[in-house]
């Protein structure tokens, strides 16, 4: 099950996330999302856990908990919508006349 972690400190490491979630079960992957241009963390991550019950326990146990001075937002990750808006702005620079 894929878990979204938001409101993360930019200093949080993959190892710290893995340790926090490992207390609830087997952690398959940890992916801290980084800016594609600067390589700096963007303040959120995804953790994948092998068992749904373990993942739900981690969500309940870690949501709102402090890690590196920030209260984490921990939720079940929702699949990205197909063809979703990527902030393109639509009709940019064109007249609507």
Backbone bond lengths (Angstrom), bond angles and torsions (degrees), N, CA, C in turn:
res aa  C-N    CA-C-N  psi(-1)  N-CA   C-N-CA  omega(-1)  CA-C   N-CA-C  phi
1 X - - - 1.453 - - 1.527 108.53 -
2 X 1.314 116.13 136.80 1.459 122.08 -177.34 1.537 109.41 -94.00
3 X 1.341 115.97 133.46 1.460 122.46 -175.90 1.524 109.05 -121.53
4 X 1.335 115.86 135.05 1.457 122.48 176.47 1.526 108.84 -94.87
5 X 1.334 117.07 134.32 1.462 122.68 176.02 1.524 107.03 -122.44
6 X 1.327 116.34 118.05 1.452 121.84 179.66 1.511 111.77 -117.46
7 X 1.331 116.12 173.11 1.465 124.69 -179.72 1.524 111.53 61.00
8 X 1.329 116.21 35.07 1.463 120.95 -179.30 1.522 111.23 -82.36
9 X 1.316 114.75 147.22 1.457 120.31 169.84 1.525 107.99 -66.07
10 X 1.327 116.76 144.05 1.461 120.28 177.87 1.524 111.58 -67.46
11 X 1.335 117.26 -12.80 1.469 121.84 179.23 1.519 113.09 -88.10
12 X 1.323 118.42 -6.84 1.465 121.67 -177.62 1.523 110.06 -68.47
13 X 1.339 115.63 134.44 1.466 121.51 -179.23 1.527 110.48 -104.04
14 X 1.335 115.27 164.17 1.464 120.81 175.94 1.524 110.33 -60.82
15 X 1.321 117.59 -39.81 1.474 121.06 179.10 1.525 111.48 -61.69
16 X 1.338 117.77 -40.28 1.461 120.78 179.10 1.526 110.83 -64.91
17 X 1.322 117.07 -42.19 1.461 120.33 177.50 1.527 110.74 -64.94
18 X 1.318 116.22 -44.37 1.468 120.56 179.71 1.531 109.92 -58.48
19 X 1.335 117.22 -44.44 1.463 120.68 179.16 1.520 111.66 -62.40
20 X 1.328 116.98 -44.09 1.463 121.07 -178.43 1.531 110.78 -61.69
21 X 1.317 116.92 -43.54 1.462 120.86 -176.60 1.524 112.35 -81.06
22 X 1.320 118.06 -27.24 1.465 121.43 -179.19 1.524 112.08 -62.89
23 X 1.331 117.53 -22.85 1.453 120.19 176.66 1.525 112.72 -65.77
24 X 1.335 116.98 -12.42 1.461 121.44 -178.52 1.527 112.71 -109.84
25 X 1.328 117.53 -12.16 1.462 120.33 179.81 1.517 112.02 156.31
26 X 1.324 114.52 -167.78 1.466 122.43 -175.91 1.525 110.98 -75.21
27 X 1.339 115.99 122.05 1.466 122.36 178.55 1.532 108.22 -96.03
28 X 1.331 116.30 119.81 1.468 120.83 -179.81 1.524 111.28 -80.82
29 X 1.334 116.81 -52.32 1.465 120.78 -178.86 1.523 110.71 -143.24
30 X 1.334 114.77 154.47 1.463 123.25 173.14 1.523 105.81 -130.74
31 X 1.339 116.47 128.17 1.462 120.54 -177.93 1.526 109.78 -135.50
32 X 1.339 116.47 101.78 1.461 120.95 174.64 1.524 107.47 -81.71
33 X 1.321 116.60 125.19 1.461 121.39 -177.09 1.527 109.31 -79.89
34 X 1.338 114.44 130.81 1.469 120.71 -177.71 1.520 110.34 -121.31
35 X 1.329 115.67 151.97 1.457 122.09 176.37 1.522 109.11 -62.72
36 X 1.332 116.95 131.63 1.466 119.25 -175.77 1.524 113.52 -69.92
37 X 1.322 117.64 -19.31 1.468 119.94 -179.44 1.522 112.64 -94.91
38 X 1.337 116.83 -42.30 1.472 119.72 -175.80 1.524 113.22 -97.44
39 X 1.333 117.26 -21.18 1.456 120.81 -176.70 1.524 113.17 77.71
40 X 1.336 116.31 3.76 1.472 120.91 179.95 1.531 109.91 -82.19
41 X 1.349 116.99 145.88 1.467 119.81 177.30 1.523 111.26 -59.77
42 X 1.341 116.00 147.26 1.462 121.50 -178.62 1.526 112.60 -100.14
43 X 1.332 117.95 0.41 1.458 120.59 175.72 1.516 114.84 93.97
44 X 1.338 116.53 11.06 1.458 118.80 174.20 1.520 110.43 -146.99
45 X 1.336 114.63 164.27 1.462 120.28 -175.51 1.519 109.69 -152.97
46 X 1.319 114.94 171.20 1.454 122.44 173.22 1.517 108.30 -127.95
47 X 1.325 115.37 136.52 1.458 122.18 175.69 1.520 106.49 -122.81
48 X 1.324 116.40 133.15 1.456 120.31 176.70 1.515 108.50 -109.78
49 X 1.335 114.87 129.86 1.462 121.51 178.05 1.521 108.04 -117.63
50 X 1.338 116.07 147.25 1.461 119.76 -173.64 1.522 113.53 -73.15
51 X 1.325 118.07 -33.37 1.460 120.15 -177.66 1.514 112.94 -108.56
52 X 1.344 116.28 137.31 1.464 120.48 -179.11 1.528 110.98 -65.00
53 X 1.332 117.86 -41.64 1.468 120.56 179.90 1.525 111.02 -62.88
54 X 1.327 116.31 -40.90 1.469 120.95 177.52 1.524 110.43 -63.64
55 X 1.328 115.73 -43.51 1.464 120.87 -179.44 1.527 110.69 -63.30
56 X 1.323 117.45 -43.48 1.462 120.77 179.52 1.528 110.43 -64.58
57 X 1.323 117.30 -38.28 1.466 121.12 176.92 1.529 110.49 -64.28
58 X 1.338 117.00 -39.22 1.466 121.28 178.26 1.524 110.59 -65.75
59 X 1.332 117.03 -41.73 1.465 121.09 179.21 1.529 109.45 -60.49
60 X 1.328 115.83 -48.97 1.463 120.81 -179.65 1.525 111.41 -63.97
61 X 1.330 115.99 -42.29 1.460 120.46 -175.69 1.514 115.19 -75.40
62 X 1.332 117.56 -28.16 1.467 120.21 -173.47 1.530 114.64 -106.21
63 X 1.334 118.04 -17.94 1.456 119.91 179.65 1.530 109.60 -62.49
64 X 1.339 115.77 124.56 1.463 121.20 -179.66 1.517 114.61 86.36
65 X 1.339 116.98 -6.32 1.466 120.27 179.84 1.530 110.56 -79.38
66 X 1.318 115.57 149.43 1.459 122.38 -178.64 1.525 111.13 -80.88
67 X 1.319 116.15 132.54 1.461 122.76 171.37 1.523 106.68 -140.09
68 X 1.320 116.02 115.92 1.470 122.48 -178.60 1.529 112.36 56.81
69 X 1.332 115.70 39.70 1.457 120.29 174.53 1.509 115.98 83.83
70 X 1.328 118.00 7.27 1.471 121.46 179.65 1.524 109.73 -126.87
71 X 1.336 116.58 138.40 1.466 121.78 175.27 1.527 107.88 -80.76
72 X 1.320 116.53 115.29 1.461 121.64 -175.58 1.528 112.26 -70.91
73 X 1.330 115.81 144.44 1.467 122.95 167.67 1.520 106.08 -103.21
74 X 1.323 116.57 113.59 1.464 121.20 -175.41 1.525 108.49 -121.79
75 X 1.335 115.88 121.67 1.465 122.25 -177.61 1.520 110.27 -143.83
76 X 1.334 114.69 163.97 1.452 119.09 171.92 1.526 107.57 -66.30
77 X 1.325 116.89 131.43 1.466 121.03 179.92 1.516 109.23 -71.98
78 X 1.313 115.86 134.93 1.462 121.93 177.16 1.522 108.59 -95.22
79 X 1.321 117.92 140.57 1.467 119.57 178.67 1.522 111.12 -61.61
80 X 1.312 116.32 144.41 1.461 121.47 177.94 1.515 108.81 -68.81
81 X 1.328 116.11 135.03 1.460 121.27 179.71 1.525 109.98 -66.95
82 X 1.321 116.76 138.75 1.457 121.36 177.79 1.521 109.82 -65.87
83 X 1.321 117.21 132.29 1.454 121.65 176.37 1.511 113.48 61.78
84 X 1.321 116.60 27.39 1.457 121.22 -177.23 1.513 113.19 -67.53
85 X 1.316 115.68 165.74 1.455 122.26 -179.98 1.523 109.49 -71.37
86 X 1.293 117.55 126.54 1.463 122.64 178.14 1.522 110.47 -105.46
87 X 1.326 116.55 29.19 1.456 120.25 177.95 1.505 114.07 76.00
88 X 1.318 117.95 27.09 1.451 121.95 -175.61 1.517 115.27 -70.16
89 X 1.305 117.85 -21.23 1.452 119.80 177.54 1.515 115.01 85.60
90 X 1.310 117.73 -2.81 1.457 120.56 172.71 1.508 114.85 69.47
91 X 1.315 117.72 -113.07 1.454 125.16 -170.66 1.530 111.62 -87.69
92 X 1.283 117.02 47.97 1.457 122.77 -173.11 1.530 112.10 -62.03
93 X 1.335 115.06 125.25 1.456 120.72 173.54 1.501 115.48 73.12
94 X 1.315 118.39 5.90 1.450 120.11 -178.94 1.515 109.79 -109.74
95 X 1.294 115.54 141.74 1.459 121.00 178.44 1.527 109.13 -73.79
96 X 1.330 115.52 146.84 1.454 119.78 178.24 1.527 111.44 -95.25
97 X 1.316 118.56 12.77 1.465 122.98 -177.22 1.498 110.31 -78.05
